[in-house]
Amino acid sequence: MKWGLTLGASDRQREVLTRLLLAVAAVMFLGALTPTGVSAQSTSTPTETPTADTPTAETAPSESTATTVAPADSANGPSVVTTLVVEGTALEGVDLVVEADGEEIGRQTTDAEGVARVTLPGPGKYTVRLDPDTLPDGVAFAEGARRELSPTVRATGDRAVIFRLVDEGSAVTSDGGDSTFTRVLNLLVSGIRFGLIIALGAVGLSVIFGTTSLTNFAHGELLTFGAMAAWYLNSNSGGLGLPLLVAGALAIALSTLFGLSFEYGLYRPLRAKGMPMFSQMVVSIGVAFAVRYLFSVVFGSSTKQYSQYAAQSPTLDLGPLAMRPKDLVISLIAFVALIAVGLFLSKSRMGTAIRAVSDNQDLAIASGIDHLKVTAVVWGMAGGLAGLAGVMLGSSESVGYLMGQRVLLVMFAAVLLGGLGTAFGAIVGGLFVGVVSDLSTLWLDSDLKIIVALGTLVLVLLTRPQGVFGVKARTA
């Protein structure tokens, strides 16, 4: 038996869910097409993407190989921030210049840690550059590096940018940009990393649907919880200051318990009372809003960074490919975790029980399988995987109370592309969404790449509602 879970819901449930998600995707797709004006005041504008906090890197408009910093509370307005590091040495005294419509908006000099932050008058698209006259002797731009960046800044929060600087001996004097091949290669690697993270979250979402027929709209909050738990355990200011690897492991364990709390504290009692599945789905939407804004009260509205590995330059140069070491580690861990999930579902007794409950719950119960235990294991596994995805997303980008909401629809896209209830399909769907959306920034602004993911989702739902790897349910 294949380890891709088969759909355990009825045709009617599938039809209702497909239509609902199609409507949501269509609305957000149209909303993403709405341009972001400089006078916009909302922090939840339709053009926010799942990786809206990804630093703007000069290797590609959407590539997240940027050095980021732990920002201060930016509740008073938006800002652009950068950290300049060459060969592990911070560059002090370099001017960061921000312009709009050819006029200088602000200028700030890097401090002893190489950090410069320019506060902006409002959201919009700005031109960011370094003053070349302030660069230290022996430091120059890397080959093909962009001298000017054009990030789109939201109404609040820091927007991190990076300038690739190297020792003058390895730099070039031309002002040319990256070659198309280099940009495509870096975007491909960035998309694979992001796709692996999405796949981790999408697998749990898909397995929950396969075993309980519940579409959990609060799944993004499981991801957010993992990222925030790791931040509180890791942060040197306001946290316990534990190493990130230890904090991440503990956060995954806490996320597992958080997922179990959903099952034991909410959905199992609702099922015992005979609540219809559609009503449970509506409950999950309410839970998502409640938990999300509880996070905003406890954590704050500004985004934050982990204390370790935040300020990393893309020091892994593999020919035309430049990567941050943590991006490579994140990709490897995510890949190993997905392989482990596959082996668990295909080789273990509990994995066989999960697949049996997903195929036919009544027959599984008649065969002596404890479906309540199976459901608890599924919720715990989904919480742990979402927590791992949250830690990785927070490490590569930033931690904020809206991060789960931003990737929720992308996880749905991955699940529906692969096929409802199929774990293998969720993995493939996550990789596809990550790669295609990042590659689309060759032609689109990075803040609009969600259009590709949503557009692909709409097309798949219209042409193949069961997904690429899903099969149509048999009818009597």
N, C-alpha and C positions, 0 to 999 in steps of 0.2 A: 504493500500500500504506500502510495506516495505521501511524503510528509507535508504536502500542501493541503491544508484543511479544506474540506468541502463545505459548501454553503449549507447551513443548518436552518435557514429561515424559509418561510413559505413564499410562494409566488407573490401573494398580496403584500407581504412585508417588504419584499425586494422592490416591488413596483412603487410602493409609497416612498421608501427610502431613496430610490433612484430619482424619482420626480422631485423630492424635497432637495436633495443635494444638487440636482441639475438647476433648480431655481436659485439656490444660494450661490452656486458657481457663476451662473449667468449674471446675477446682480453684482457680484464682486468683480466680475470680468468687465462689465460696463463701467463700474465705479473706478476701476483701475485706469480706464481710458481718460478719465477726467483730469485735465492738467492741474498741477499744484501751483497756485498763484502765490506770489510773495506776500500777499496780504492774508493768507490762510492763517487761522488761529487755532485750529484743532490739532491735537497730537495724534488723533486716530483717523487721519485723512485716508481716503481710499487708496492713495498711491503708496502707502506703507507696504513693504514687502516682508516676507518671512525673515529676511536677512537685512532688514533696514538698518540695523546697527552695525553691519559689516563695514569695517573701515574701507575708505576709498584708496585703492592701490593703483600705482601708475602702470603696473603690468597689464591691467585690464580694468574696464570700468567697474566690474562687479567682483573682482577677485578679492578674497578676504585674507591675503597674505600681508596684511598691514600690521605694523607695530602699533599696539594700543597701550593706553595708560589707564590707571585708576582715576576716573574723573571726579572732580569735586561735585557737590550738589549743584546741578545746573537748573534748578527750578525757576530761576529768575529769567531765563531766556536761553536761546540756542547758542552754541559755540562750536568752533573748529579747534581741534587739538591734534598735536603731533608729537612724537618722540623720535629724536634723531640719535641713532646709535650706529657707529662704524667699528667693526671688529671688536664689539663688546664695550667700546668707549663712548660715553655720552658726549654730545657736542654742545658746548655752552657758548652763548653769544651769537647764535644764528637767528636772523630775523625771519619770522613767519608773517607773510603779507596776504591779506584777504581783500579782494576787489569785487565790485559789482558794477556792471555796465561801464567798465573802464575807470571807475573811481575807487580810490583806496578807502576801504571801510575800517580797517584796523590793522595794527602791526604789533607784534609781541616778540620778545627775545627769549630764546630758550634758556632755561635755568641750568643749575649744575647737574641735573639729571637728564638734560636734553629735552625737557618738556616745555612746550609753548602752547598757550591757549588764547584764542581771540574770541571775545564775546561779540555776537552779531545782533543787529537791530531787529531781526525777525527771520522767519523761514524763507526759503527760496534757494535758487541756484547761484553759487558764488565761484569765483576763480581764486584758487589758492596756490601760492608759489613761495619759494625761498628767495631772499635777497642774495644774489651770487656774490656780492661784494663782502658779505659777512661770513662766508664759508671759510673755515680754517685752511691754512696752507696744507697741501697734500691731500685734500678731500675734494672729490668731484662726483658728479652724477654717474651712475653705472651705465654700462652700454645699453642704449635703447631706452633709458629711463625718461619718463616725461618730466619736464621742468614745471609744468602747470597742470593742476588738477581742477576738476569742475564738479565738486560734490553737491548734491541736493540736501539741504539741511531742513530738518523738521522744526516745529515750533518750540520744542524743549529738548534738552539733552545735548550731549557732546557728539559731534561727528568726527571720528578719528580719520586721519589721512596719513599716508606714508610717502616719503621720498627716498628712493633707493640711492644711497650714497656709499661710495667705496673709496679705497685708497686710490690716489691719482694714477698710479701705475696701471691699474686695471680698468680705468675709465676711458671714455672716448670724448672727443671734443665736438662731435656732431650733435645736432639738436633733433635728430630723427627719432621717431617713435619705435615701439616694438614692431617686429615683423609680424605678419599675419600668422605665420606658423607658431611663433613664440606665444602670441596671445591665445591662439586656439589651444595649444598644449597646456598652458597654465589654467585656462578656463575649464578644460576637461578635467584636470586634476582637482581643481576647486569644486567642480560639480560632482565628482565622484565622492569627495569627502562629505559634502552637504547631503548628497543622496544616501550615503551610508547612515548618516545621523537620522534623516527622515525615515529610512527603512526600519531603524530600531524602534521608533515610536509607532510606525504604521503596523508592524507585526503584532504588537500588543492590541492595537485597535481592531485589527482584523480577527485575531483569535477570540477576543471578547465577543465580537459579533457572531463568529462561527459557533460558539458554544452556548451563548445566551440569547442570540438574536437582538441584542441591544446595541444601538448606535450611540456611543458615549461621547456626547459633545463636550464633556468635561475632561476629555483625555489630555488636552493641551495643558491643563492645570497640573496634571501629574508630572509632566515634563518641567513646568515652571517650578514646582515644589522641589524636584531634585536639584535644579540649578541653584535655587535660593538656599537650600539646606547646605550644599557644598560651600556657598559663599560665607554663610555664618560660621561654618566650621573652619574655613580657611583664612578668612580676612584677618589682617593684623590690626585693623581699626574697626572695632565693633563686633569682632568674632573671636574664635578661640585660637586662631593662628596656627592651626594644624597644617602639615604639608598637604598639598593639593591631592596627591595620590591617596593619602589616608582619608582626607575629607571627602573625596569622591566616592571611595568605597563605603564609608559610613552613610553618605547621602543616598546611595543606591539601596542600602538596607532600609533606611527610613522611608524611601519612596515605595519599597515593597510593602511596608506596613501601611503606608498611606493608601495604596491601592487596595489592600485588604480591608481597610476601614470603609471604603466605598461599598464593598460587597456585604460585609457583616452589618454595617451601620445604616445602610440605605437600601440597596437593591434587593438583598435577600428578604428583608421584611416586606418590601413592596410586592415581590413575587408571591410571598406567602399570603398576602391579602388579595391576590388575584388581579393586581393592577394590569391593565392591557399594556402591551409592549410599546405602543405609540405614546401612551401617557408616561411611561418610564423614560422614553427619549426626551419628552418635553421637560420632565424633572431634571434630566441631565443638563439641559440648557440653563435652567435656573440655578443649578448647582455651580455650573461654570461661571456665571456672573457673580454669584455670591462669593465663591472662593477667590476669584480674580481680584475683586475689590477688597477682600480681606487681605490679600497679599499686598495690595497697594498701600493699605493703612500700615501694615507691619513693616514692609520692606521700603516703602517710599516710591515716589514716581520716577525718580532718576535712575538711569542705568549705572551699573557698577561692574568692576572687573575683579577677578581673582588676584590674590597677592602674588602668586607665583606664575611665571611663564606668560605674563601679560605683555611685557615689553620685549618681544622677540622679533628680530629681523629675519628675513628670508635668507638664512645663511647656508642652506643646502642647495648648492648650485650643481645641478645635474644636466650639463649642457645648457640648452635653452630654458630648462625648467628651474625655477627658483621657488623654494618652499621653506616655510618655517618648520623647525624640528617638531613642534607640537602638532602641526597639521599632519605630519607623517605618523606620529604616534596615535593621534585620534583615529586616523583612517585604519591603521592596523588593529587597534582595539575594537573598533566597530565591526570590522570584517571578521575577526575571531569570534566576537559575541554572536554575530549572525550565524556563523557556522555552528557554534555551540547550540543555538536555538534549534537549528535544523536537525542536528544529531539527537537532541533531546526529544523532539517531536517524532522522530522516525525510529529511534532505537530503544528508548526507555519504556517501561511499563506505563508510567504516567502519561508519556507522550501518546502511546497507543490508546489509552483511556480518553485522552482529550480528543483525539481524532474520532473515536467511536461516539462520544457524546455529540460531537459536531455533526457527524453523519446522520445519526438517528438517536435522539436522546431516550425515547421510550424503549427502543430495543436495547440500548446500552444499560438502562436501569434494569430491564428484565434479565440481562446477562450478569447481573450482580455488581455492576460498576457504581461506585458511590458518586453520583453526579454532583452532590453538594461539595464534596472534597475537590472534585475536578474543577468546579467553578471557582472555588477559593484559590486553587493553584494558578488558574488562568489570570485572575485579578492580581495576585501577587507578582506573577511573572510580568504582566503588562505594566504594573507600577514600577518594578525594577528596571525594565528596559526603557521605559519613559524617563526614569530618573537618570539612567546612564546617558541617554540622548540629551537630556537637559544639561548635564555637567559638561558634555562635549560641546554643545552649542554655546554655552556660557564661556567656555575656555577659548573657543575660536573667535567669538564675537564679544558679547557682553551679557550681563544678567539684568533682567527687568521683569516687572510683573506682567507685561503684555507679551512676553516672548512665546508662551504657549499658544496664545490666541493667534499670533502671526503665522505659526507653522501648522495650526490645526487643519486648515483647508488644504494645505499642501499634503499633509498626511492622508486626508480623505482622498485626494487626487491619486496618491500612490496606491491606496487600497483599492479604489475603483478601477484604476488602470490595470492592476494585476488581476483583479477578480475578487468580489466580496467573499470573505471567509477563507481565503487562501493565503497561508503564510508565505509561501514561495512567491506568489504573485505580488504580495506587499513589498517584498525585498526588491524584486525586479522593478516594480512600479516606482519605488523610492529612488533607485538609481537613475531611472529614466527621467523622472521629474527633475532631479538635481542637475543632471548633465545638460538636458535640453534647456532648462531655464537659465543656467549660467552661460551656455554657449550663445543664447539669444542676445546677450549684452554686446556681442560684436556689432549688432545693428540697433539695439534699443538702449535707452538709458537704464542703468542698473536698478533704479527705483521702479521701473516698469516691467521687470522680468517676470513678475507674478502673472502678467497677461498670458505668457506662454503656457505656464502650468495650468491656469484656469481655462484657457482656450483649448488646450489638449484634453482636459477633463470633459469639457462640454462636448467636443467632437466624439470622444469615446462613448460617452453616455448616449449620444444620439444615434451612433452607428452600431455600437456593440454594448448594450447595457450590462451584460454579465461580465465585462472586462476582458482583457486580452487572454488571460489564463483561466477565466471562469467558464463554467458550462451552464447551459440552460437547465433549470430544474425540471425533472420529469413530472409529468402530470398523469393522473389516473385516467 
